Amino acid sequence: MIILRWLGNAGFEFKIGKQILLVDPFITRSAWKKMYFVRAAPDKDAIHEHIRACDHILISHAHFDHFMDVPEIARWSGAVIHGSNNTCELARVLGVPEAQRNHIHTHDHFSLGDIEIQVTPAAHPWIPGYTTGRLNGRIHSPLRLREYRMDECFSFLITYQDKRILVWSSTRTDGAEPADLLICRAVSGQRWYDRMMETIHPKVVIPSHWDDMFAPLSVPVKPFFSPPRLAWPPVKRIDLKEFERHVIKARAGCRVMVPERFREYEIEV
């Protein structure tokens, strides 16, 4: 049995067999004004309220909205972090023991008990305020949000028994493999979804990274803004109905699922 929870943003929890696997968990909500100037600490109370246990954490990349809360989760749960060099170095600086840091690479295959993980390279879009490259050697806790620098970006294929879950973090479509459940971006055009559905043949598709990650958890979930476009209006909020239309047009009979934040769902694919 696989139980899924959407944690908001790009964060997901999978209860698989006897293990709990997190992907990019981000519970803290920092005001956008803190992005450039203020050091921001994880919201420990919110993290402990919504994450009760964990065995392993997969990190697609080291930007704050994918990694900021991870050291806090790892320190009290004992979970192992699996991520890039920057991810592991940030974890070290933020107090995660070496035994709980696993440096992974593109095309790696590894086992977490009876769960199989395949690591695929992912392309990340350019976004103002999000930095890339080597870490600043003088970083210390708490970090500024822009100090969470990305070096590599990964997607993950998670296999358990006969179930395959593809957590697709990339703006590109190459490298994708067939899966029963696809978790992917909600802001691409029809041709992107056509290519993805043709390759992956998913039974269920879930949108990721679509909500306003700066809004407090106390307010209802609402979509964040789409990338600017050469049309009117040039900026609009992410349209999940449009996302669903793209997916269904690309693969008739596929089910689009938009989970409620923190609610548990049994995966039936």
Salt bridges, closest charged atoms under 4 A:
GLU13 OE1 - ARG5 NE 2.92
ASP24 OD2 - HIS66 ND1 2.79
GLU49 OE1 - HIS50 NE2 3.87
ASP65 OD2 - HIS66 NE2 3.73
ASP65 OD2 - HIS209 NE2 3.09
GLU72 OE2 - HIS48 NE2 3.03
GLU72 OE1 - ARG75 NH2 2.81
GLU89 OE2 - ARG92 NH2 2.55
ASP108 OD2 - HIS105 ND1 3.57
GLU147 OE1 - ARG39 NH1 3.64
GLU147 OE2 - ARG144 NH1 3.70
ASP162 OD1 - LYS163 NZ 3.28
ASP174 OD1 - ARG172 NE 2.89
GLU177 OE1 - ARG164 NH2 3.42
ASP180 OD1 - LYS203 NZ 3.92
GLU242 OE1 - LYS236 NZ 3.96
GLU260 OE2 - ARG263 NH1 3.31
GLU264 OE2 - LYS15 NZ 2.64
